Amino acid sequence: MDNGILQVTLSKPAGMVTGIQYNGVDNLLEILNEDSNRGYWDLVWDAPEIKRKKGEFDRMETTNFTVIVETENQIELSFTRMWDPSLEGKVVPLNIDKRFVMLRNSSGFYTYGIYEHLKDWPAFNLTNTRIGFKLRKDKFHYMAMSDNRQRYMPLPDDRTAERGQPLAYPEAVLLVNPVEPEFKGEVDDKYQYSIENKDNRVHGWISTVTDPPMGFWQITPSEEFKSGGPLKQCLTSHVGPITLAIFHSTHYSGADLILQFGPNEPWKKVFGPVFIHLNYLVNGDDPLKRLWEDAKQQMEVEVQSWPYDFPASKDFLPLDQRGSVSGRLLVHDRYISDEDLPGNGTLVGLAAPGDVGSWQFECKGYQFWTKADEKGCFSITGIRPGTYNLFAYVPGLIGDYRYEAEVTISPGSDKDVGTLVYEPPRSGPTLWEIGIPDRTAAEFFVPDPNPKYINKLYLNHTDRFRQYGLWERYADLYPHNDMVYTVGVSDYRKDFFFAQVTRKTDNNTYQGSTWQIKFKLDIVDKNYTYKLRIALATAHVSDLQVRINDLRPSNPHFSTGPIGNDNTIARHGIHGLYRLYNVDVPGVQLVEGNNTIFLTRTLSTSPFQGIMYDYIRLEGPPSSKSNNLGFSSK
């Protein structure tokens, strides 16, 4: 494909991107790699009846090639692989159509994919699917994914056994003898560059060794086709140099987000298009800033153009075949205000019908999200026809909202759901609270990393939680006794460790921990059932047990049971899947004076098991006043 600005070479019929020629450089992709290992779609799948530790990796080599469009203004190519029963157990039971599009006067190209599973085809599971581009390591050395997350990166050679030391898992490598001495002593780990779907709009690489400097950018104009909703985290770019567009993965969520299909389950989904944007600096200084700013501007152009009107597949729907929904969301919490308050900043979205909060597990369909304005008003456009639930999450409040009626969208429809009111979980006034209900543990104490394991990007950074090995710092700070937090005295920003993790013992085993929350009550209503709200930002193979004023009982007052496979701690996240627990605390278990809540996290066989709290709150009787029953820790 050639439009006079760039030339893209693809293998026929396999559908691999083998070359990208641009601005005098014959190939931006890694010429040292095989043709099939430069630019490609891939997926990981397995059949339910086959038991294996990891799924089958499939680079999705196709078998048929068709020119769909070839005009003065557009080229669209189709690379397909059709499934039939003779392939059962050998190839994922999907019809796959990989599309590549180039437009006139465009400094880049688009790609999208159509996956289809027919009704009478066998069951299978899909754990990951994405696009990857591997760039030339002799040219692209600077990576950018946001205004405050960009840096010069090590070479892939630095991760080899001769130059790097593997750490607790293969993705994390300590650079001991890097090609460039400036990287010595740093940790490289691709998970340090993950990002939430809602913020994953543009990322990529800059080459300053070419004349002129140039950039390679992956732009995602919409997250409608991504799994897990706006807060789901995915990989972006990392050492290689590699740039990824991930459509579905189980990272930061685990088995809860495996795409599972039954034997009689028809399904079709369009992933993308995403845009590969190329730019170069004609003249002037500060190429890193200027190329990044240009990439952001192009990203805004692509976002404003969504949904695109040029894809030739009938499965990708243009704007006139979609609908919209609007409304206003208010919040009613009588312990905050007697009046309904506007849901300022609320994330409002449509996803497949399901339980309250089910959107964070939804993988098979499409999701459409927006942010409400200061009055709580919202409008979502470009919605594919279908039946949805309307969901919302209000920053600063616990729980999830789901509109009671299903919303049906048809082509050209404009639904007004009117004024909606969210009443967050609440039984009585706040006696005390710890943290901020924002679904993350970012507000809690995040320690400095071990000086032996740093990433310089995150020194004095808002995302300091992305440093390697922070799970080991808990034992450094609490070598023998566990954390004790005193309401009204302690400060959660300094005294509440961001993750309740395991502690390694002298014989290389791991033990759980019991945290204490101490608080004073001047008055206790013995006939009332108090409410303890525990919101978790993530969990990994843990059982959280709650005991009230007595640690001795073998049976806890409350237990979550085994929860979570998020693996957020190892992957340097600050949240995974959100979980809210509402614990009844009979007044007879509380005393006037000093009380203690014991939070015991059990199941401890590895350093990566643990939980992160989002927010904890104790509520008293409805007639109580928080100022004479306890203290607020905020």
C-alpha positions as CSV (number, residue, x, y, z in Angstrom):
1,M,0.0,0.0,0.0
2,D,1.5,3.3,-1.1
3,N,-0.1,6.8,-0.9
4,G,3.1,8.8,-1.6
5,I,3.7,9.6,2.0
6,L,4.5,6.1,3.3
7,Q,4.6,2.6,1.9
8,V,3.4,-0.5,3.8
9,T,4.4,-4.0,2.7
10,L,2.3,-7.0,3.8
11,S,2.9,-10.7,3.2
12,K,0.3,-12.4,1.0
13,P,-1.8,-14.3,2.1
14,A,-0.5,-14.4,5.7
15,G,-1.4,-10.7,6.4
16,M,1.8,-9.8,8.3
17,V,3.2,-6.3,8.1
18,T,6.7,-6.8,6.9
19,G,7.8,-3.3,6.1
20,I,6.9,0.4,6.6
21,Q,8.9,2.8,4.5
22,Y,8.7,6.4,5.5
23,N,10.6,9.7,4.9
24,G,13.7,8.1,3.4
25,V,13.9,5.1,5.8
26,D,13.4,1.9,4.0
27,N,11.9,0.0,6.9
28,L,10.8,1.3,10.4
29,L,10.2,-2.3,11.5
30,E,13.0,-4.5,12.9
31,I,14.8,-5.9,9.8
32,L,16.7,-8.4,12.0
33,N,13.4,-10.2,12.7
34,E,11.7,-12.7,10.5
35,D,8.9,-11.3,8.3
36,S,6.3,-12.8,10.6
37,N,7.7,-11.1,13.7
38,R,7.5,-7.4,12.7
39,G,3.9,-6.3,12.6
40,Y,1.1,-8.8,13.3
41,W,-2.2,-9.6,15.0
42,D,-2.1,-12.4,17.5
43,L,-4.3,-14.2,20.1
44,V,-4.0,-16.8,22.9
45,W,-6.8,-19.4,23.1
46,D,-7.5,-22.9,24.4
47,A,-10.2,-25.5,24.2
48,P,-12.0,-26.1,27.6
49,E,-11.3,-29.8,27.5
50,I,-7.6,-29.4,27.0
51,K,-5.8,-28.8,30.3
52,R,-2.6,-26.8,29.9
53,K,-0.9,-24.1,32.0
54,K,-1.0,-21.6,29.2
55,G,-3.1,-21.2,26.1
56,E,-2.1,-21.7,22.5
57,F,-0.4,-18.7,20.9
58,D,-1.6,-18.0,17.4
59,R,-0.1,-15.3,15.2
60,M,-3.2,-15.5,13.0
61,E,-1.6,-16.2,9.7
62,T,-4.3,-16.0,7.2
63,T,-4.9,-18.0,4.0
64,N,-6.8,-15.7,1.7
65,F,-6.1,-12.2,0.4
66,T,-8.6,-9.8,-1.2
67,V,-8.4,-6.2,-2.4
68,I,-11.7,-4.7,-1.0
69,V,-11.2,-1.1,-2.1
70,E,-8.7,0.4,-4.5
71,T,-9.5,4.0,-5.5
72,E,-7.7,7.3,-5.7
73,N,-8.8,8.0,-2.1
74,Q,-8.6,4.7,-0.4
75,I,-7.0,1.2,-0.3
76,E,-8.6,-1.5,1.9
77,L,-7.1,-5.0,2.0
78,S,-8.6,-8.1,3.6
79,F,-6.7,-11.1,4.9
80,T,-9.0,-14.0,6.0
81,R,-8.8,-17.4,7.6
82,M,-12.0,-19.4,7.6
83,W,-12.5,-22.2,10.1
84,D,-14.0,-25.7,9.4
85,P,-14.4,-28.8,11.5
86,S,-11.2,-30.4,10.1
87,L,-9.3,-27.8,12.1
88,E,-10.9,-28.6,15.5
89,G,-8.3,-28.7,18.3
90,K,-5.6,-27.3,16.0
91,V,-6.8,-23.8,15.2
92,V,-9.0,-21.4,17.2
93,P,-12.6,-21.9,16.0
94,L,-13.0,-18.4,14.6
95,N,-13.4,-16.9,11.2
96,I,-10.8,-14.1,11.1
97,D,-10.7,-11.1,8.8
98,K,-7.8,-8.7,9.2
99,R,-8.3,-5.4,7.4
100,F,-5.7,-2.8,6.5
101,V,-6.7,0.6,5.2
102,M,-4.7,3.5,3.8
103,L,-6.2,6.9,2.9
104,R,-5.1,9.6,0.5
105,N,-2.9,12.3,2.2
106,S,-2.8,10.4,5.4
107,S,0.5,10.0,7.3
108,G,-0.3,6.5,8.5
109,F,-2.6,3.5,8.1
110,Y,-5.5,1.8,9.9
111,T,-6.1,-1.8,10.8
112,Y,-9.1,-3.6,12.3
113,G,-10.2,-7.2,12.7
114,I,-13.5,-9.1,12.6
115,Y,-13.8,-12.3,14.6
116,E,-16.7,-14.6,14.2
117,H,-17.8,-17.8,16.0
118,L,-20.7,-19.7,14.4
119,K,-23.4,-21.3,16.5
120,D,-22.6,-25.0,15.9
121,W,-18.8,-24.6,16.4
122,P,-17.0,-26.0,19.4
123,A,-16.4,-24.2,22.7
124,F,-13.2,-22.3,23.3
125,N,-11.6,-19.7,25.6
126,L,-9.9,-16.5,24.5
127,T,-7.5,-14.9,26.9
128,N,-5.7,-12.3,24.9
129,T,-5.8,-10.7,21.5
130,R,-3.8,-7.7,20.2
131,I,-1.7,-6.1,17.5
132,G,2.0,-5.7,17.9
133,F,4.7,-3.7,16.0
134,K,8.4,-4.3,16.6
135,L,10.4,-1.3,15.6
136,R,14.1,-1.0,14.7
137,K,16.2,-1.0,17.9
138,D,18.9,1.0,16.1
139,K,16.6,3.9,15.6
140,F,13.7,4.1,18.1
141,H,15.0,4.8,21.7
142,Y,12.6,7.2,23.2
143,M,9.1,6.1,24.4
144,A,6.1,8.2,25.3
145,M,2.6,7.3,26.5
146,S,1.5,10.5,28.4
147,D,2.8,13.9,29.3
148,N,4.5,12.6,32.4
149,R,5.4,9.1,31.4
150,Q,8.1,9.2,28.7
151,R,11.8,8.5,28.7
152,Y,14.8,7.1,26.8
153,M,14.6,3.3,27.1
154,P,17.1,0.5,27.3
155,L,17.8,-1.8,24.4
156,P,16.4,-5.3,24.2
157,D,20.1,-6.5,24.4
158,D,20.2,-5.2,27.9
159,R,17.7,-7.9,29.0
160,T,19.8,-10.8,27.9
161,A,21.6,-13.1,30.3
162,E,24.9,-11.4,29.5
163,R,23.7,-7.9,30.5
164,G,20.7,-8.4,32.7
165,Q,19.7,-10.2,35.9
166,P,16.2,-11.8,35.9
167,L,14.3,-10.9,39.0
168,A,11.2,-12.4,40.6
169,Y,9.5,-13.1,37.3
170,P,10.8,-13.1,33.7
171,E,9.3,-9.7,32.7
172,A,11.4,-7.9,35.3
173,V,15.1,-7.6,34.7
174,L,17.8,-5.7,36.6
175,L,20.2,-4.0,34.1
176,V,23.7,-4.8,35.3
177,N,25.8,-4.2,32.2
178,P,23.7,-2.3,29.7
179,V,25.0,-1.1,26.4
180,E,24.4,2.5,27.6
181,P,25.9,2.9,31.1
182,E,23.1,5.4,32.1
183,F,20.7,2.5,32.5
184,K,22.9,0.5,34.9
185,G,21.1,-0.4,38.1
186,E,17.6,0.2,36.7
187,V,14.8,-2.3,36.5
188,D,13.0,-2.8,33.2
189,D,9.6,-4.4,33.2
190,K,6.9,-3.9,30.6
191,Y,4.1,-3.8,33.3
192,Q,5.5,-0.5,34.6
193,Y,4.0,1.1,31.5
194,S,0.4,-0.2,31.7
195,I,-2.5,2.3,31.5
196,E,-6.3,2.3,31.9
197,N,-8.4,1.9,28.7
198,K,-10.0,5.4,29.2
199,D,-6.5,7.0,29.0
200,N,-5.0,4.7,26.4
201,R,-5.3,6.9,23.4
202,V,-1.8,7.4,22.0
203,H,1.6,6.0,22.7
204,G,4.7,5.1,20.8
205,W,8.3,5.8,20.0
206,I,10.6,8.6,18.7
207,S,13.8,8.2,16.7
208,T,16.3,11.0,17.2
209,V,19.0,9.3,15.3
210,T,17.2,9.7,12.0
211,D,17.5,13.0,10.0
212,P,15.0,14.4,10.6
213,P,13.7,12.9,13.9
214,M,10.5,10.9,13.4
215,G,7.8,9.2,15.5
216,F,5.8,6.0,15.3
217,W,2.5,6.2,17.2
218,Q,-0.4,3.8,17.9
219,I,-3.6,5.8,18.3
220,T,-6.8,4.2,19.7
221,P,-9.7,6.6,19.0
222,S,-12.3,4.6,21.0
223,E,-12.3,2.0,23.7
224,E,-15.8,0.6,22.7
225,F,-14.3,-2.7,21.5
226,K,-12.0,-3.2,24.5
227,S,-12.8,-5.6,27.3
228,G,-13.4,-4.7,30.9
229,G,-14.6,-1.1,30.6
230,P,-12.8,2.2,31.1
231,L,-10.8,1.3,34.1
232,K,-9.3,-2.0,32.8
233,Q,-5.5,-1.7,32.5
234,C,-3.5,-3.0,29.5
235,L,0.1,-2.9,28.3
236,T,1.2,-0.2,25.9
237,S,4.7,0.2,24.6
238,H,7.9,-1.3,26.1
239,V,11.5,-2.3,25.5
240,G,11.9,-3.9,22.1
241,P,11.1,-1.3,20.9
242,I,7.5,-2.7,20.8
243,T,4.1,-1.0,20.5
244,L,1.0,-2.8,21.3
245,A,-2.7,-2.3,20.7
246,I,-4.4,-4.7,23.2
247,F,-8.1,-5.4,22.7
248,H,-8.6,-8.1,25.2
249,S,-6.4,-9.5,28.1
250,T,-6.7,-10.9,31.6
251,H,-4.0,-8.6,33.0
252,Y,-5.0,-7.0,36.3
253,S,-8.2,-9.2,36.5
254,G,-7.3,-12.9,36.0
255,A,-9.7,-15.6,35.1
256,D,-12.7,-13.4,35.6
257,L,-12.0,-11.8,32.2
258,I,-11.4,-14.9,30.2
259,L,-13.6,-14.8,27.1
260,Q,-15.5,-18.1,27.4
261,F,-17.7,-19.4,24.5
262,G,-20.0,-22.3,24.7
263,P,-20.4,-24.9,21.9
264,N,-23.6,-23.3,20.6
265,E,-22.8,-19.7,21.0
266,P,-22.7,-17.4,18.0
267,W,-20.6,-14.3,18.3
268,K,-19.1,-11.6,16.1
269,K,-17.0,-8.6,17.1
270,V,-15.1,-5.9,15.4
271,F,-11.8,-4.9,17.0
272,G,-10.6,-1.4,16.0
273,P,-9.8,0.3,13.7
274,V,-6.7,1.7,15.3
275,F,-4.4,4.2,13.5
276,I,-0.7,3.9,13.1
277,H,0.5,7.5,12.8
278,L,3.9,8.5,11.5
279,N,5.4,12.0,11.9
280,Y,8.7,13.8,11.5
281,L,10.1,17.2,12.5
282,V,10.8,19.4,9.5
283,N,13.0,21.9,11.4
284,G,13.5,23.4,14.9
285,D,14.5,22.4,18.3
286,D,13.0,20.0,21.0
287,P,12.0,17.2,18.7
288,L,10.8,15.0,21.6
289,K,8.2,17.5,22.7
290,R,7.1,18.6,19.3
291,L,6.6,15.1,17.9
292,W,4.7,14.1,21.0
293,E,2.5,17.2,20.8
294,D,1.8,16.4,17.1
295,A,0.9,12.9,18.0
296,K,-1.6,14.1,20.6
297,Q,-3.1,16.5,18.1
298,Q,-3.6,13.7,15.6
299,M,-5.1,11.6,18.3
300,E,-7.7,14.3,18.9
301,V,-8.5,14.3,15.2
302,E,-9.0,10.6,15.2
303,V,-11.2,10.7,18.3
304,Q,-13.4,13.4,16.8
305,S,-13.7,11.4,13.6
306,W,-15.1,8.3,15.5
307,P,-16.9,6.3,14.4
308,Y,-15.1,6.4,11.1
309,D,-17.0,6.5,7.8
310,F,-14.5,4.8,5.6
311,P,-14.2,1.1,6.7
312,A,-15.7,-1.1,3.9
313,S,-16.9,-3.9,6.1
314,K,-20.6,-3.9,6.8
315,D,-19.8,-5.1,10.3
316,F,-18.3,-1.7,11.2
317,L,-21.2,0.7,11.6
318,P,-20.9,4.4,10.7
319,L,-22.5,7.1,12.7
320,D,-25.8,7.1,10.8
321,Q,-26.3,3.4,11.8
322,R,-25.8,4.1,15.5
323,G,-27.8,5.8,18.2
324,S,-27.3,8.0,21.3
325,V,-28.4,8.3,24.9
326,S,-28.4,11.3,27.2
327,G,-29.6,12.1,30.7
328,R,-28.6,13.5,34.1
329,L,-27.3,11.7,37.1
330,L,-27.8,13.0,40.6
331,V,-26.6,11.5,43.9
332,H,-28.7,11.3,47.1
333,D,-26.9,10.6,50.4
334,R,-28.7,12.2,53.2
335,Y,-25.6,12.0,55.4
336,I,-23.8,14.3,52.9
337,S,-26.6,16.6,51.9
338,D,-30.4,16.8,52.3
339,E,-30.5,17.7,48.6
340,D,-29.7,15.7,45.5
341,L,-26.2,16.6,44.3
342,P,-25.0,16.5,40.7
343,G,-22.8,13.5,39.8
344,N,-19.9,15.7,38.7
345,G,-17.3,13.6,37.0
346,T,-19.3,10.4,37.0
347,L,-18.3,7.8,34.5
348,V,-21.6,6.7,32.8
349,G,-21.6,3.9,30.3
350,L,-23.6,1.3,28.4
351,A,-22.6,-2.3,28.5
352,A,-24.3,-5.7,28.1
353,P,-27.1,-6.3,30.5
354,G,-25.9,-7.8,33.8
355,D,-25.7,-7.3,37.5
356,V,-24.7,-4.1,39.2
357,G,-21.0,-3.5,38.4
358,S,-20.9,-6.3,35.8
359,W,-19.4,-4.0,33.2
360,Q,-15.9,-4.5,34.6
361,F,-16.2,-8.2,33.7
362,E,-17.8,-7.7,30.3
363,C,-15.8,-8.9,27.3
364,K,-18.0,-10.2,24.5
365,G,-19.9,-7.1,23.5
366,Y,-19.2,-3.4,23.2
367,Q,-19.1,-0.7,25.8
368,F,-19.7,3.1,25.5
369,W,-18.6,5.5,28.2
370,T,-18.5,9.2,28.9
371,K,-17.9,11.5,31.8
372,A,-20.8,13.6,33.2
373,D,-20.3,17.4,33.5
374,E,-20.4,19.5,36.6
375,K,-24.2,19.3,36.6
376,G,-24.3,15.6,36.2
377,C,-25.4,15.8,32.6
378,F,-24.2,13.2,30.1
379,S,-24.5,12.3,26.5
380,I,-23.1,9.2,24.8
381,T,-23.1,9.1,21.0
382,G,-22.1,6.5,18.4
383,I,-23.7,3.6,20.2
384,R,-24.1,0.4,18.2
385,P,-27.7,-0.9,18.1
386,G,-28.5,-3.4,20.8
387,T,-29.9,-3.8,24.3
388,Y,-27.8,-2.5,27.2
389,N,-27.8,-1.6,30.9
390,L,-26.8,1.9,31.8
391,F,-24.1,1.8,34.5
392,A,-22.3,4.5,36.4
393,Y,-19.5,4.9,38.9
394,V,-19.3,8.1,41.0
395,P,-15.8,9.1,42.1
396,G,-15.8,9.8,45.8
397,L,-18.7,7.4,46.6
398,I,-18.7,3.6,47.1
399,G,-20.6,1.1,45.1
400,D,-22.0,1.1,41.5
401,Y,-25.1,2.4,39.9
402,R,-27.3,0.5,37.4
403,Y,-30.4,2.0,35.8
404,E,-33.3,-0.3,36.5
405,A,-34.6,-0.4,32.9
406,E,-32.7,-1.8,29.9
407,V,-31.8,0.7,27.2
408,T,-32.5,-0.4,23.6
409,I,-30.6,1.5,20.9
410,S,-31.7,1.4,17.3
411,P,-30.1,3.2,14.2
412,G,-30.7,6.9,14.5
413,S,-32.3,6.7,17.9
414,D,-31.7,9.4,20.6
415,K,-32.8,8.1,24.0
416,D,-33.3,10.5,26.9
417,V,-33.4,8.6,30.2
418,G,-34.2,11.7,32.1
419,T,-32.9,12.4,35.6
420,L,-31.5,9.4,37.4
421,V,-30.7,9.3,41.1
422,Y,-28.0,7.1,42.6
423,E,-28.3,6.3,46.3
424,P,-24.9,4.8,47.4
425,P,-24.8,2.2,50.1
426,R,-25.5,3.9,53.4
427,S,-27.1,2.8,56.7
428,G,-26.1,5.6,59.0
429,P,-23.6,8.5,59.6
430,T,-19.9,8.1,59.2
431,L,-18.2,7.3,62.5
432,W,-14.8,7.2,60.8
433,E,-13.4,6.5,57.4
434,I,-10.0,5.6,56.0
435,G,-8.9,6.6,52.4
436,I,-10.8,8.0,49.5
437,P,-13.4,6.0,47.6
438,D,-11.8,6.2,44.1
439,R,-11.3,2.5,43.4
440,T,-7.5,2.8,43.8
441,A,-5.0,2.6,46.7
442,A,-3.1,5.5,45.4
443,E,-3.8,7.8,48.4
444,F,-2.2,5.4,50.9
445,F,1.4,5.2,51.8
446,V,3.6,4.0,48.9
447,P,7.2,3.4,50.1
448,D,10.3,4.4,48.4
449,P,11.7,1.5,46.3
450,N,14.8,-0.5,47.3
451,P,17.6,1.6,45.8
452,K,18.9,-1.5,44.0
453,Y,15.6,-1.8,42.0
454,I,14.6,1.6,40.6
455,N,13.1,2.9,37.5
456,K,14.3,6.5,37.2
457,L,11.1,7.6,35.5
458,Y,9.1,7.0,38.7
459,L,11.4,8.8,41.1
460,N,9.4,11.7,42.6
461,H,6.5,10.8,40.3
462,T,2.8,10.6,41.0
463,D,2.9,7.0,39.9
464,R,5.5,6.0,42.4
465,F,3.6,2.7,42.9
466,R,5.0,1.5,39.6
467,Q,8.4,0.8,41.1
468,Y,9.6,-2.8,41.2
469,G,9.6,-4.8,44.5
470,L,7.4,-2.6,46.7
471,W,5.8,-5.7,48.1
472,E,9.1,-6.5,49.9
473,R,9.1,-3.1,51.6
474,Y,6.3,-4.0,53.9
475,A,8.6,-6.5,55.8
476,D,11.3,-3.8,55.9
477,L,8.9,-1.4,57.6
478,Y,7.2,-4.0,59.7
479,P,9.8,-6.8,60.3
480,H,8.0,-8.4,63.3
481,N,4.7,-6.7,64.0
482,D,2.0,-5.7,61.6
483,M,0.5,-2.3,60.9
484,V,-1.7,-0.6,63.5
485,Y,-3.8,2.3,62.5
486,T,-5.4,4.6,65.1
487,V,-8.4,6.6,63.9
488,G,-8.0,10.3,64.8
489,V,-4.2,9.9,65.3
490,S,-2.8,8.1,62.2
491,D,-2.7,9.7,58.7
492,Y,-3.6,7.2,56.0
493,R,-1.3,9.0,53.6
494,K,1.7,8.2,55.9
495,D,0.6,5.3,58.1
496,F,-1.6,3.0,56.0
497,F,0.5,0.8,53.8
498,F,-0.9,0.6,50.2
499,A,-1.1,-3.2,50.1
500,Q,-1.6,-5.9,52.6
501,V,0.9,-8.4,51.4
502,T,2.7,-11.5,52.6
503,R,5.9,-11.4,54.7
504,K,8.8,-13.7,53.8
505,T,10.2,-15.8,56.6
506,D,13.7,-17.0,57.3
507,N,13.0,-20.4,55.8
508,N,11.8,-18.9,52.5
509,T,8.1,-19.4,53.3
510,Y,5.4,-16.7,53.5
511,Q,3.0,-15.7,56.2
512,G,-0.1,-13.6,56.3
513,S,-0.7,-10.5,58.3
514,T,-3.2,-9.0,60.6
515,W,-3.8,-5.3,60.5
516,Q,-5.5,-3.4,63.4
517,I,-7.8,-0.4,63.2
518,K,-8.1,1.1,66.6
519,F,-10.9,3.6,67.3
520,K,-12.8,5.1,70.3
521,L,-16.6,5.3,70.7
522,D,-18.1,7.5,73.4
523,I,-21.5,5.9,73.0
524,V,-22.6,2.5,71.8
525,D,-26.2,1.4,71.0
526,K,-26.1,-2.3,71.9
527,N,-29.4,-2.8,70.1
528,Y,-28.2,-1.5,66.7
529,T,-26.3,-3.2,64.0
530,Y,-23.5,-1.0,62.8
531,K,-22.2,-1.3,59.3
532,L,-18.5,-1.7,58.2
533,R,-17.9,-0.9,54.5
534,I,-14.8,-2.4,53.0
535,A,-14.0,-1.5,49.4
536,L,-11.1,-3.3,47.9
537,A,-9.1,-1.9,45.0
538,T,-7.7,-5.4,44.1
539,A,-7.2,-8.9,45.4
540,H,-4.9,-11.7,44.5
541,V,-5.4,-15.2,45.9
542,S,-6.4,-13.9,49.3
543,D,-9.0,-14.4,52.1
544,L,-9.8,-11.3,54.1
545,Q,-11.1,-12.1,57.6
546,V,-12.6,-9.5,59.9
547,R,-12.7,-9.9,63.7
548,I,-14.1,-7.4,66.2
549,N,-12.4,-6.7,69.5
550,D,-11.1,-10.2,69.8
551,L,-8.5,-11.9,67.6
552,R,-8.8,-15.3,69.3
553,P,-11.9,-16.8,67.7
554,S,-11.1,-19.4,65.0
555,N,-14.2,-18.4,63.1
556,P,-13.9,-14.8,62.0
557,H,-16.8,-12.4,62.3
558,F,-16.7,-12.1,58.5
559,S,-14.7,-13.7,55.7
560,T,-14.6,-12.9,52.0
561,G,-13.4,-16.5,51.2
562,P,-10.7,-17.0,48.6
563,I,-10.9,-14.0,46.2
564,G,-9.0,-12.6,43.3
565,N,-6.5,-13.5,40.6
566,D,-5.8,-9.9,39.6
567,N,-2.0,-10.1,40.1
568,T,-1.9,-6.3,40.5
569,I,0.9,-6.3,43.0
570,A,3.4,-8.1,40.8
571,R,2.4,-5.9,37.8
572,H,2.9,-2.6,39.6
573,G,-0.8,-1.6,39.4
574,I,-2.7,0.4,42.0
575,H,-6.0,-1.3,41.4
576,G,-7.5,-4.3,39.7
577,L,-11.1,-5.4,40.0
578,Y,-13.3,-3.5,42.4
579,R,-15.0,-5.4,45.2
580,L,-17.3,-4.0,47.9
581,Y,-18.1,-5.8,51.2
582,N,-20.8,-4.6,53.6
583,V,-20.2,-6.2,57.0
584,D,-22.8,-6.1,59.8
585,V,-21.3,-5.4,63.2
586,P,-23.8,-6.0,66.1
587,G,-23.6,-3.3,68.7
588,V,-23.1,-5.9,71.4
589,Q,-19.6,-6.5,69.9
590,L,-18.6,-2.9,70.4
591,V,-17.7,-1.2,73.6
592,E,-17.8,2.4,74.9
593,G,-14.2,3.4,74.8
594,N,-11.4,1.7,72.8
595,N,-12.3,-0.8,70.1
596,T,-10.2,-2.7,67.6
597,I,-11.1,-4.2,64.2
598,F,-8.7,-6.9,63.1
599,L,-8.2,-7.4,59.4
600,T,-6.4,-10.7,58.7
601,R,-5.3,-11.6,55.2
602,T,-4.7,-15.4,54.9
603,L,-3.5,-17.7,52.1
604,S,0.2,-17.0,51.8
605,T,2.5,-19.0,49.5
606,S,4.0,-16.3,47.3
607,P,5.2,-12.7,47.5
608,F,2.5,-11.5,45.1
609,Q,-0.6,-12.5,47.1
610,G,-2.3,-9.6,48.8
611,I,-5.1,-7.1,48.7
612,M,-5.3,-3.3,48.3
613,Y,-7.9,-1.4,50.1
614,D,-9.8,1.4,48.4
615,Y,-11.7,2.7,51.3
616,I,-13.0,1.6,54.8
617,R,-15.9,3.2,56.7
618,L,-17.8,2.5,59.9
619,E,-21.4,3.7,60.0
620,G,-23.4,4.2,63.2
621,P,-27.1,4.4,64.2
622,P,-29.1,6.8,62.0
623,S,-29.6,9.3,64.9
624,S,-25.9,9.4,65.7
625,K,-23.6,12.3,65.1
626,S,-20.2,11.4,63.9
627,N,-18.5,14.1,65.9
628,N,-19.5,12.6,69.3
629,L,-19.1,8.9,68.4
630,G,-15.7,8.8,66.7
631,F,-13.2,10.6,64.5
632,S,-12.8,11.0,60.9
633,S,-9.4,10.1,59.5
634,K,-9.7,12.1,56.3
